[in-house]
Amino acid sequence: VTMSWCDTAVKTLGFPTIELFVKAGSDGESIGNCPFSQRLFMILWLKGVIFNVTTIDLKRKPADLQDLAPGTNPPFVTFNGEVKVDVNKIEEFLEEKLIPPRYPRLAPRHPEANTAGIDVFAKFSAYVKNPRKDTNDALEKTLLKSLRRLDDFLRTPLPEEIDADASGDLPESSRSFLDGSELSLADCNLLPKLHILKVHAAWFSYFHGN
């Protein structure tokens, strides 16, 4: 049996064998627009491991995949042959298994980063799926309020950005991500959702002339 370059690299470098199963796009083959699949992809990529990605067409789910994870829709992961389901539990498992010094720790240093923007996607979903015009304005205001809270959090300096000896107003944060200058698990959770929001907002603006 000929080994793929991925299998060879995994064996040579001593990486665990990891496969990420994700929802396929509308063509049944490409990677679909699923924020939960993207979240796990980002975590594995940031950990620096080699992993395979398999897309699953939910309209014709292969029998062998049904046997692998019966009753489970993607995303899910196999880690050295062991099936792991539930995105939050997979995140915890990967953070516990893939540890320093070989793999970077991705948990935020500031706990508040975990909850920043936590309600944005729910507010956005309620707004775009709302069938009633009379509640549209209220839902839009609620969404904008959540986005402003997230923006305020990102502008507020983290403790290490504050000079205790400086006087006057606090400076605006210069960090790039929720927890600082590096991507964390909090960003892996939020960024794919914000991307969907951005795409929908651009579409909505184009078709409604805003």
C-alpha positions in Angstrom: 0.0 0.0 0.0 1.4 3.4 -1.0 1.3 6.0 1.8 0.3 9.5 1.0 2.7 12.4 1.7 0.4 13.3 4.7 0.6 9.8 6.2 4.4 9.7 5.6 4.8 13.1 7.3 2.6 12.2 10.2 4.6 9.0 10.8 8.0 10.6 10.3 7.3 13.6 12.5 5.4 11.7 15.2 2.2 13.6 14.8 -1.1 12.1 15.9 -3.3 10.9 13.1 -6.1 13.5 12.8 -9.0 13.7 10.4 -11.5 16.6 10.4 -14.9 15.8 8.9 -16.8 18.9 7.7 -20.0 19.8 6.0 -19.7 20.0 2.2 -20.7 23.0 0.1 -23.7 23.1 -2.3 -21.7 21.1 -4.9 -21.3 18.2 -2.5 -17.5 18.3 -2.6 -16.0 21.7 -1.6 -15.8 22.8 2.1 -19.1 24.3 3.1 -19.7 27.6 4.9 -20.0 26.2 8.4 -18.6 28.4 11.2 -18.2 25.3 13.5 -16.1 23.4 10.9 -14.0 26.5 10.3 -13.5 26.9 14.1 -12.0 23.4 14.4 -10.0 23.9 11.2 -8.5 27.1 12.7 -7.6 25.3 16.0 -5.8 22.4 14.2 -4.0 24.8 11.9 -2.9 27.0 14.8 -1.7 24.0 16.7 0.6 23.2 13.8 -0.4 19.6 13.3 -0.8 17.8 9.9 -4.4 16.7 9.4 -6.8 15.5 6.7 -10.1 17.2 5.8 -13.0 15.1 4.5 -16.1 16.8 3.3 -19.5 15.2 3.8 -22.5 15.8 1.6 -25.4 15.6 4.0 -27.8 14.8 1.1 -26.0 11.5 0.5 -24.0 10.7 3.6 -21.8 7.6 2.8 -22.6 4.5 4.8 -19.1 4.1 6.1 -19.3 7.6 7.7 -22.7 6.7 9.2 -21.0 3.7 10.8 -18.1 5.9 12.0 -20.2 8.5 13.8 -23.9 7.3 13.8 -26.4 10.0 14.3 -23.8 12.7 14.2 -23.6 15.6 11.7 -20.3 17.2 10.9 -18.1 18.7 12.1 -16.4 15.9 14.1 -12.8 14.6 14.4 -11.0 11.3 14.5 -7.9 11.4 16.7 -5.7 8.3 16.3 -8.8 6.5 15.2 -11.0 7.6 18.1 -14.1 9.6 17.1 -14.6 12.9 18.9 -17.9 14.8 18.6 -19.4 18.1 19.9 -17.4 21.1 18.9 -16.9 22.5 22.4 -15.7 19.1 23.7 -13.4 18.6 20.7 -11.8 22.0 21.4 -11.2 21.1 25.0 -9.8 17.7 24.0 -7.4 19.2 21.5 -6.2 21.8 24.0 -5.5 19.1 26.6 -3.8 16.7 24.1 -1.8 19.1 22.0 0.2 20.9 24.6 3.5 22.8 24.9 6.3 22.6 24.3 5.5 21.0 20.9 2.2 22.7 20.4 1.1 26.2 21.4 -1.4 26.8 24.1 -4.4 28.6 22.5 -6.6 29.2 25.6 -7.0 33.0 26.2 -5.0 34.5 29.0 -7.8 36.9 29.7 -11.1 35.1 30.6 -13.2 38.0 29.3 -12.0 37.3 25.8 -14.0 34.1 25.8 -17.3 36.0 26.2 -16.6 39.0 23.9 -19.1 39.0 21.1 -20.7 35.8 22.4 -24.2 36.9 21.5 -23.5 38.6 18.1 -24.2 35.5 16.0 -27.4 34.7 17.8 -28.6 38.4 17.4 -27.6 38.3 13.7 -29.4 35.0 13.1 -32.6 36.4 14.7 -32.4 39.5 12.5 -31.8 37.8 9.1 -34.3 35.0 9.7 -37.1 37.3 11.1 -40.3 37.0 8.9 -42.0 40.0 10.6 -41.3 43.4 9.2 -42.8 45.1 12.4 -40.0 43.7 14.5 -37.1 44.2 12.1 -36.0 47.6 13.4 -35.9 46.4 17.0 -33.8 43.3 16.0 -31.5 45.4 14.0 -30.9 47.7 16.9 -30.2 44.7 19.2 -27.6 43.4 16.7 -25.9 46.8 16.4 -25.8 47.1 20.2 -24.0 43.7 20.4 -21.5 44.7 17.7 -20.8 48.0 19.6 -20.1 46.1 22.8 -17.7 43.9 20.9 -16.0 47.0 19.4 -15.8 48.6 22.8 -14.1 45.5 24.2 -11.5 45.5 21.3 -10.8 49.2 21.9 -10.4 48.8 25.6 -6.7 48.2 26.5 -5.8 44.9 28.2 -4.0 45.2 31.6 -0.6 44.7 30.0 -1.2 47.6 27.6 -1.8 50.1 30.5 1.0 52.1 31.9 0.4 52.4 35.6 2.5 55.5 35.9 0.8 57.3 33.0 -1.8 60.0 33.7 -4.9 61.0 31.8 -7.3 58.9 29.7 -6.5 55.2 29.0 -5.0 54.7 25.5 -7.0 52.7 22.9 -5.9 49.1 22.6 -3.5 48.3 19.7 -4.0 44.6 19.8 -5.0 42.7 16.7 -7.1 39.9 18.3 -9.5 39.4 21.3 -6.8 38.2 23.7 -3.8 40.2 22.4 -1.4 40.0 19.5 -1.9 36.3 18.8 -5.0 34.3 17.8 -6.6 32.3 20.5 -9.5 29.8 20.9 -11.8 32.8 21.4 -10.9 34.1 17.9 -11.4 30.6 16.4 -14.9 30.7 17.8 -15.8 34.3 16.8 -14.1 35.0 13.5 -15.9 32.5 11.3 -19.2 33.8 12.6 -18.2 37.4 12.0 -17.2 36.4 8.4 -20.7 35.1 7.7 -22.1 38.3 9.1 -19.9 40.4 6.9 -20.8 38.4 3.8 -24.5 38.7 4.5 -24.2 42.4 5.3 -22.5 43.0 2.0 -25.2 41.1 0.1 -28.0 42.8 2.0 -26.5 46.3 1.4 -26.1 45.5 -2.4 -29.7 44.3 -2.9 -31.3 46.9 -0.7 -29.3 49.9 -1.8 -27.9 50.8 1.6 
